[in-house]
Amino acid sequence: MNRVPLDVARALVEDAKRHATELGKALSISVVDAGGYVLLTERMDGARPMTPSIALSKAYSAAVMERPTHMLEGWAKSDPVFFSQVARMGHQPIVATLGGYTLKRNGEILGGVGISGGSPAEDEKIAEAIVAAAGFSTDFPAWAGLAAEADTSGADGRG
């Protein structure tokens, strides 16, 4: 299985911690491989106790769903029953929120990163910034669920 090298995972965590320090926030950061298995999770001093688990769920979701977690929100809203069933299927919960980013390079999914501990907007901003700075793609095709939110013509997030 393709994965993010450990030195790259460490660099992502360090960059996230730098951003967190600039914001005066204590965060948790998690990096997973393409299958959603943990490569590295770090909880900064002062980060709330649940933040490592939340960061891991965000990273897992971004990796296995192959989209940043903010892109899953339309699917969750357009088909909440199906989404809630899928969200419990893997070895981590799948979440549709801000702060999880897919690690994709040259069209290949290598893993995911999750940030937790700031506001949703801060988590998202840091996740996107560290992914872009590390040379990963921040461009993803639209998810069917997003179309369903804007267009009620029957599109759904399945598949």
SULFEN-V423489 format. One record per backbone hydrogen bond with DSSP energy under -0.5 kcal/mol. CO is the residue of the C=O (numbers start at 0). NH is the residue of the N-H. E is the energy in kcal/mol with one decimal. If there is no record, write none. Layout:
co | nh | e
CO | NH | E
CO | NH | E
This chain:
co | nh | e
1 | 33 | -1.2
4 | 7 | -0.7
4 | 8 | -2.2
5 | 9 | -2.7
6 | 10 | -1.9
7 | 11 | -2.5
8 | 12 | -2.2
9 | 13 | -2.6
10 | 14 | -2.4
11 | 15 | -2.4
12 | 16 | -2.5
13 | 17 | -2.0
14 | 18 | -2.2
15 | 19 | -2.7
16 | 20 | -2.5
17 | 21 | -2.1
18 | 22 | -1.6
19 | 23 | -0.8
19 | 24 | -2.8
20 | 23 | -0.7
24 | 26 | -0.6
26 | 43 | -2.9
27 | 115 | -2.2
28 | 41 | -2.8
29 | 113 | -2.6
30 | 38 | -3.0
30 | 39 | -1.9
31 | 111 | -1.6
32 | 35 | -2.1
36 | 32 | -2.4
39 | 30 | -3.0
41 | 28 | -2.5
41 | 43 | -0.6
43 | 46 | -2.4
47 | 50 | -1.4
49 | 53 | -2.1
50 | 54 | -2.8
51 | 55 | -2.2
52 | 56 | -2.2
53 | 57 | -2.3
54 | 58 | -2.6
55 | 59 | -3.0
56 | 60 | -2.5
57 | 61 | -2.3
58 | 62 | -2.0
59 | 63 | -2.8
60 | 64 | -2.1
61 | 66 | -0.6
67 | 70 | -1.7
68 | 71 | -1.5
69 | 72 | -0.9
71 | 75 | -2.5
72 | 76 | -2.2
73 | 77 | -2.5
74 | 78 | -2.3
78 | 82 | -2.8
79 | 83 | -2.4
80 | 84 | -1.6
81 | 85 | -2.6
82 | 86 | -2.9
84 | 87 | -1.0
85 | 88 | -1.9
85 | 89 | -0.5
86 | 93 | -1.8
92 | 94 | -0.5
94 | 96 | -0.7
98 | 114 | -2.4
99 | 68 | -1.9
99 | 69 | -0.5
100 | 112 | -2.5
101 | 103 | -0.9
102 | 109 | -3.5
102 | 110 | -1.1
103 | 136 | -3.4
104 | 107 | -2.0
107 | 104 | -2.2
107 | 109 | -0.5
109 | 3 | -0.7
109 | 33 | -0.7
110 | 102 | -3.0
111 | 31 | -2.6
112 | 100 | -2.9
113 | 29 | -2.3
115 | 27 | -2.7
117 | 116 | -0.6
118 | 122 | -2.9
119 | 123 | -2.4
120 | 124 | -2.6
121 | 125 | -2.5
122 | 126 | -2.5
123 | 127 | -2.8
124 | 128 | -2.2
125 | 129 | -2.6
126 | 130 | -2.0
127 | 131 | -2.4
128 | 132 | -2.5
129 | 133 | -1.4
130 | 135 | -2.3
131 | 134 | -1.6
137 | 139 | -0.6
142 | 145 | -1.3
142 | 146 | -1.1
143 | 147 | -1.8
144 | 148 | -1.5
145 | 149 | -1.5
146 | 150 | -3.1
